[in-house]
Amino acid sequence: MTPRPNVLFAGGGSLGCVYPALTIASRLAARAPGMRATIAGDGRAIERHTARGAGLGYTHVPGDDTLQRISTAPLRWLRRSAGWAAAHWLLRELDINLVVSLGGSTSGPVCAAARQSGVPMVLVEADCLPAAATVRHAAAAKAVCLAFEETRARLPLATGAIVTGGVGRPGFERFAAPSIAPPVTGGDSAPTLIVLGGAAGASSLNHSAPDALRRLGPALEGWRVVHQTGAGALADTEARYRSAGVDAVVVTYIDELADLAASASLAVCRPAGSTLAELALAGLPAVLAPDTRRRDDVHGANARAAAIEYRCPSVDERGDFAAALARSLGTLLTDAAARQAIADRMRRRARPDAADLVAGACCEALGIEPAPAALAPRRRRAA
């Protein structure tokens, strides 16, 4: 038994891998008072500030290089070797009792070090297509927590897979209460459209969203637009909106996205796994714009799953992205009933208990307490 465990969350590369760690850590701390949690990230300031602002430790572990060109092979080998060495040192220095992998850039070296050192692992997979580290280390993990049922077939046989649903950032779980979920059909205040590219922004959305909204003309009347650009793109995106003649609130980053989502009626965003979990909890309809630059098609697979589950439309950013985005938005901006239908499907399929189920799997791996009763019916072996 480990009454006061030291837990290392392996994320990095995206706040979508850091935010779920904050939520899971809060649930785990409630079951294991005195727990110490540390996030291993890629060293960016925004990750460090987010983790430490939530009361968690933060450390830098060199992660896998996403470049796949032959010319980068020596650099990738050096980074992976450095990451593996740093992870080994961390496991010993922090006396880590459990590694929770979130599929980010540091998951590979941290999981490899944990596996060799005999430190138990719980893998959290937010996307429909599992990360390479999830596939590689699934058979050795105590549990693999899946956001999508479809992911199970892509894992090795005899993997301890649990379909928990996706975990979002802290604050979104409050939408589980029926009284918190407002209808998206309008009301006294102006409806709000949120354009999100993640904390790092999305250049294609920054470039094309102003032109797409310009093309909507009267359909956009009465709507309030809030656009998150990511770092380094604020001035250029503001200029694009001015040139398009569209009145928009343009910000670099939205700190309290849950509060904004509570009053929003529609979103345009990348279909990252954690983002889809948050949209479902908030019951916020969305037009999804997969990042076509990704070779792994993770966003594409997530968007296809969201189309089946929620009926969220998806837009291909190749070609005339602004025109395609305007067509998808035009339908939902003017049809409140269609937005409400998507919102209702999202709320019915939302998993506000996802973080609790993951925390239960972590407790079981640590030997602190048995998995909660809610976890048992969902735990199945991959076929």
Phi, psi and omega per residue, in radians:
M1 nan 2.463 3.123
T2 -2.119 1.548 -3.025
P3 -1.198 -0.492 -3.140
R4 -2.253 1.365 -2.984
P5 -1.346 2.719 2.977
N6 -1.888 2.057 -3.019
V7 -2.022 2.324 3.102
L8 -1.935 2.083 3.083
F9 -1.654 2.103 -3.133
A10 -1.703 1.915 3.132
G11 -2.325 -2.160 3.044
G12 1.579 2.591 3.108
G13 1.647 -0.393 -3.124
S14 -2.808 2.474 3.055
L15 -1.169 -0.301 3.039
G16 -1.127 -0.292 3.037
C17 -1.711 -0.217 -3.139
V18 -1.661 -0.766 -3.112
Y19 -0.985 -0.816 3.113
P20 -1.044 -0.552 3.110
A21 -1.084 -0.667 3.126
L22 -1.108 -0.743 -3.123
T23 -1.188 -0.792 -3.141
I24 -1.125 -0.722 -3.133
A25 -1.077 -0.667 3.139
S26 -1.155 -0.664 3.101
R27 -1.206 -0.690 -3.127
L28 -1.212 -0.645 3.126
A29 -1.125 -0.563 3.112
A30 -1.163 -0.495 -3.132
R31 -1.624 -0.373 -3.101
A32 -2.305 1.356 -3.140
P33 -0.966 2.409 -3.109
G34 1.592 -0.024 3.120
M35 -1.051 2.464 3.026
R36 -1.944 2.221 -3.103
A37 -2.093 2.364 3.121
T38 -2.287 2.407 3.080
I39 -1.798 2.239 3.026
A40 -1.683 1.967 -3.089
G41 -2.164 -2.955 -3.064
D42 -1.601 0.103 3.023
G43 1.638 -0.023 -3.136
R44 -1.193 2.557 -3.079
A45 -1.054 -0.681 -3.087
I46 -1.146 -0.596 3.065
E47 -1.180 -0.790 -3.121
R48 -1.071 -0.796 -3.118
H49 -1.175 -0.646 3.127
T50 -1.143 -0.781 -3.128
A51 -1.164 -0.852 -3.085
R52 -1.235 -0.527 3.063
G53 -1.126 -0.449 3.101
A54 -1.610 0.069 3.099
G55 1.523 0.225 3.118
L56 -1.772 2.686 3.033
G57 -1.311 2.841 3.130
Y58 -2.506 2.434 3.104
T59 -2.532 2.701 -3.100
H60 -1.722 2.237 3.013
V61 -2.204 2.139 3.089
P62 -0.995 2.272 -3.074
G63 -1.817 -3.127 3.107
D64 -1.172 2.390 3.054
D65 -1.349 2.263 -3.114
T66 -1.379 -0.229 3.118
L67 -1.247 2.424 -3.071
Q68 -2.043 0.146 3.132
R69 -1.200 2.602 -3.122
I70 -1.039 -0.623 -3.093
S71 -1.129 -0.350 -3.130
T72 -1.646 0.004 -3.071
A73 -0.994 -0.797 3.117
P74 -1.066 -0.689 3.133
L75 -1.153 -0.726 3.116
R76 -1.075 -0.721 3.141
W77 -1.101 -0.734 3.134
L78 -1.140 -0.740 -3.138
R79 -1.128 -0.751 -3.138
R80 -1.152 -0.674 3.102
S81 -1.137 -0.756 3.115
A82 -1.130 -0.707 3.108
G83 -1.114 -0.745 3.121
W84 -1.088 -0.766 3.140
A85 -1.132 -0.761 3.130
A86 -1.119 -0.693 3.140
A87 -1.153 -0.722 3.086
H88 -1.024 -0.782 3.139
W89 -1.088 -0.751 -3.127
L90 -1.092 -0.760 -3.118
L91 -1.022 -0.685 3.129
R92 -1.354 -0.795 -3.037
E93 -1.143 -0.704 -3.108
L94 -1.620 -0.001 -3.128
D95 0.909 0.952 -3.043
I96 -1.234 2.309 3.112
N97 -1.746 -0.339 -3.109
L98 -2.704 2.401 3.001
V99 -1.888 2.267 3.057
V100 -1.986 1.939 -3.115
S101 -1.578 2.330 -3.139
L102 -1.978 0.211 3.026
G103 1.423 0.175 -3.135
G104 -1.464 -2.978 -3.037
S105 -1.154 -0.425 -3.139
T106 -1.591 -0.083 -3.073
S107 -1.100 -0.701 -3.111
G108 -1.013 -1.025 -3.121
P109 -1.158 -0.621 -3.133
V110 -1.186 -0.772 3.132
C111 -1.152 -0.665 3.106
A112 -1.091 -0.744 3.123
A113 -1.176 -0.706 3.131
A114 -1.128 -0.727 -3.132
R115 -1.094 -0.745 -3.131
Q116 -1.240 -0.552 -3.108
S117 -1.513 -0.125 -3.132
G118 1.390 0.325 3.096
V119 -1.471 2.231 -3.114
P120 -1.098 2.638 -3.092
M121 -2.266 2.508 2.909
V122 -2.129 2.183 -3.111
L123 -1.784 2.289 3.116
V124 -1.973 2.018 -3.090
E125 -1.945 1.928 -3.051
A126 -1.506 -0.307 -3.008
D127 -1.866 2.789 3.118
C128 -1.134 -0.748 3.042
L129 -1.610 2.085 -3.058
P130 -1.207 2.586 3.076
A131 -1.166 2.750 -3.128
A132 -1.009 -0.697 -3.136
A133 -1.141 -0.609 3.116
T134 -1.136 -0.808 3.132
V135 -1.124 -0.751 -3.047
R136 -1.160 -0.624 -3.009
H137 -1.964 0.118 -3.071
A138 -1.059 -0.733 -3.076
A139 -1.143 -0.441 -3.120
A140 -1.629 -0.112 -3.076
A141 -1.414 2.654 3.050
K142 -1.193 -0.612 3.104
A143 -2.744 2.625 3.035
V144 -2.144 1.993 -3.047
C145 -1.688 2.057 -3.006
L146 -1.860 2.469 3.019
A147 -1.462 -0.520 -3.074
F148 -2.133 2.368 3.045
E149 -1.055 -0.593 -3.098
E150 -1.066 -0.408 -3.083
T151 -1.198 -0.468 -3.056
R152 -0.960 -0.730 -3.095
A153 -1.207 -0.232 -3.108
R154 -1.720 0.130 3.132
L155 -1.852 2.788 3.109
P156 -1.065 2.728 3.088
L157 -1.096 2.704 3.101
A158 1.129 0.437 3.062
T159 -1.479 2.372 3.103
G160 -1.365 1.440 -3.036
A161 -1.689 2.357 3.094
I162 -2.153 2.167 3.067
V163 -1.527 1.712 -3.089
T164 -1.685 -0.339 -2.919
G165 1.570 2.930 -3.109
G166 -1.432 2.670 3.132
V167 -1.936 2.247 3.101
G168 -1.807 -2.936 -3.139
R169 -1.341 2.805 3.101
P170 -1.019 2.488 3.104
G171 1.937 -0.541 -3.080
F172 -1.354 -0.401 -3.114
E173 -1.151 -0.302 -3.140
R174 -1.200 -0.301 3.115
F175 -1.265 -0.125 3.133
A176 -1.121 -0.484 3.100
A177 -1.241 2.214 -3.095
P178 -0.975 -0.558 -3.100
S179 -1.253 -0.281 -3.111
I180 -1.476 -0.446 -3.013
A181 -1.484 1.809 -3.126
P182 -1.406 2.685 3.045
P183 -1.190 2.706 -3.110
V184 -1.806 0.363 -3.072
T185 -1.526 0.047 3.068
G186 2.199 -1.953 -3.066
G187 1.899 -2.878 -3.102
D188 -1.291 -0.586 -3.092
S189 -1.542 2.828 -3.137
A190 -1.200 2.430 3.075
P191 -1.174 2.637 -3.062
T192 -2.062 2.328 3.018
L193 -1.869 2.190 3.117
I194 -1.869 2.289 3.046
V195 -1.937 2.034 -3.026
L196 -2.131 2.319 3.025
G197 -2.063 0.266 -3.049
G198 1.465 3.018 -3.105
A199 -1.088 -0.539 3.132
A200 -1.506 -0.092 -3.127
G201 1.409 2.985 3.068
A202 -2.388 1.944 -3.024
S203 -1.065 -0.620 -3.125
S204 -1.162 -0.669 3.083
L205 -1.217 -0.705 3.108
N206 -1.066 -0.662 -3.096
H207 -1.386 -0.666 -2.953
S208 -1.759 -0.449 -3.091
A209 -1.049 -0.770 3.116
P210 -1.017 -0.740 3.128
D211 -1.184 -0.669 3.112
A212 -1.090 -0.752 -3.139
L213 -1.215 -0.569 3.072
R214 -1.063 -0.698 -3.104
R215 -1.191 -0.339 -3.087
L216 -1.296 -0.441 3.068
G217 0.978 -2.195 -3.070
P218 -1.055 -0.441 -3.119
A219 -1.085 -0.423 -3.106
L220 -1.575 -0.113 -3.101
E221 -1.077 2.354 3.138
G222 1.515 -0.078 3.141
W223 -1.664 2.505 2.994
R224 -1.733 2.320 -3.092
V225 -1.977 2.243 3.039
V226 -2.150 2.172 -3.063
H227 -2.153 2.136 3.049
Q228 -1.671 2.114 -3.005
T229 -1.652 -0.455 -2.922
G230 1.480 2.931 -3.061
A231 -1.153 2.434 3.012
G232 1.466 0.022 -3.075
A233 -2.144 0.131 -3.037
L234 -1.115 -0.938 -3.052
A235 -1.089 -0.770 -3.120
D236 -1.120 -0.719 -3.129
T237 -1.211 -0.683 3.058
E238 -1.035 -0.735 3.132
A239 -1.116 -0.658 3.120
R240 -1.135 -0.699 3.105
Y241 -1.168 -0.700 3.096
R242 -1.092 -0.747 3.138
S243 -1.138 -0.566 3.135
A244 -1.410 -0.213 -3.112
G245 1.284 0.483 -3.131
V246 -1.911 2.220 3.117
D247 -1.434 2.055 -3.094
A248 -2.502 2.583 2.983
V249 -1.581 1.972 -3.062
V250 -1.926 2.169 -3.089
V251 -2.301 2.732 3.104
T252 -1.287 -0.755 -3.063
Y253 -2.656 2.514 3.120
I254 -1.840 1.931 -3.097
D255 -1.205 -0.841 -3.059
E256 -1.888 1.284 -3.079
L257 -1.164 -0.568 -3.135
A258 -1.067 -0.705 3.130
D259 -1.137 -0.710 3.125
L260 -1.205 -0.695 3.137
A261 -1.090 -0.521 -3.134
A262 -1.114 -0.499 -3.099
S263 -1.865 -0.002 -3.084
A264 -1.513 2.780 3.133
S265 -2.028 -0.291 -3.084
L266 -2.833 2.602 3.118
A267 -2.353 2.696 2.924
V268 -2.131 2.211 -3.014
C269 -2.805 2.925 2.959
R270 -1.288 2.494 -3.131
P271 -1.562 0.972 3.008
A272 -1.164 2.662 -3.070
G273 -1.030 -0.804 -3.124
S274 -1.174 -0.587 3.095
T275 -1.124 -0.756 3.113
L276 -1.095 -0.660 3.097
A277 -1.096 -0.715 3.126
E278 -1.186 -0.736 3.112
L279 -1.057 -0.729 -3.131
A280 -1.120 -0.752 3.129
L281 -1.097 -0.698 -3.127
A282 -1.415 -0.218 -3.053
G283 1.068 0.744 -3.066
L284 -1.834 1.909 3.117
P285 -1.052 2.614 -3.074
A286 -2.567 2.600 2.886
V287 -1.726 2.148 -3.014
L288 -1.698 2.410 -3.134
A289 -2.195 1.513 -3.136
P290 -1.034 2.524 3.101
D291 -1.376 1.841 -3.076
T292 -1.335 -0.121 3.101
R293 -1.345 -0.315 3.139
R294 -1.297 2.269 -3.128
R295 -1.381 -0.339 -3.045
D296 -1.500 -0.100 3.114
D297 1.022 0.456 3.121
V298 -1.076 -0.819 3.141
H299 -1.115 -0.698 3.130
G300 -1.077 -0.759 3.127
A301 -1.139 -0.716 3.097
N302 -1.094 -0.727 -3.131
A303 -1.133 -0.682 3.110
R304 -1.145 -0.681 3.091
A305 -1.159 -0.700 3.132
A306 -1.181 -0.552 3.090
A307 -1.139 -0.650 3.122
I308 -1.288 -0.797 -3.048
E309 -1.302 -0.787 -2.966
Y310 -1.997 -0.256 -3.025
R311 1.228 0.482 3.078
C312 -1.284 2.250 3.097
P313 -1.252 2.657 3.134
S314 -2.169 2.515 -3.088
V315 -2.124 2.279 3.078
D316 -1.469 2.109 -3.081
E317 -1.413 -0.073 3.020
R318 -1.364 2.524 -3.076
G319 1.519 -2.541 -3.131
D320 -1.483 1.494 -3.059
F321 -1.122 -0.726 -3.113
A322 -1.055 -0.745 -3.134
A323 -1.165 -0.765 -3.141
A324 -1.124 -0.714 3.120
L325 -1.132 -0.712 3.122
A326 -1.087 -0.685 3.134
R327 -1.111 -0.786 -3.132
S328 -1.192 -0.716 -3.137
L329 -1.202 -0.664 -3.079
G330 -0.995 -0.677 3.141
T331 -1.143 -0.812 -3.048
L332 -1.367 -0.524 3.131
L333 -1.102 -0.597 -3.046
T334 -1.754 -0.068 -3.080
D335 -2.124 1.557 -3.122
A336 -1.110 -0.590 -3.133
A337 -1.143 -0.662 3.105
A338 -1.151 -0.708 3.085
R339 -1.102 -0.736 -3.129
Q340 -1.130 -0.647 3.130
A341 -1.118 -0.736 3.088
I342 -1.129 -0.761 -3.134
A343 -1.054 -0.725 -3.136
D344 -1.123 -0.741 3.106
R345 -1.108 -0.673 -3.137
M346 -1.137 -0.764 -3.119
R347 -1.157 -0.641 3.141
R348 -1.156 -0.545 -3.076
R349 -1.752 0.010 3.127
A350 -1.154 2.650 -3.139
R351 -2.141 1.398 3.128
P352 -1.164 -0.256 3.130
D353 -1.599 0.096 -3.033
A354 -1.019 -0.837 -3.106
A355 -1.128 -0.624 3.093
D356 -1.133 -0.688 3.124
L357 -1.163 -0.707 3.086
V358 -1.125 -0.751 3.108
A359 -1.070 -0.658 3.092
G360 -1.098 -0.716 3.089
A361 -1.117 -0.655 3.097
C362 -1.139 -0.746 3.114
C363 -1.089 -0.703 3.109
E364 -1.102 -0.730 3.124
A365 -1.128 -0.576 -3.135
L366 -1.457 -0.278 -3.085
G367 1.341 0.388 -3.133
I368 -1.341 -0.751 -3.133
E369 -2.815 2.830 3.091
P370 -1.134 2.755 3.050
A371 -1.056 2.490 3.135
P372 -1.073 2.765 -3.085
A373 -1.027 -0.563 -3.116
A374 -1.166 -0.346 -3.084
L375 -1.432 -0.588 -2.990
A376 -1.004 -0.825 -3.090
P377 -1.124 -0.387 -3.055
R378 -1.639 -0.160 -3.074
R379 -1.500 2.032 -3.114
R380 -2.432 2.696 3.067
R381 -1.446 2.495 3.099
A382 -1.158 2.393 -3.125
A383 -1.624 nan nan
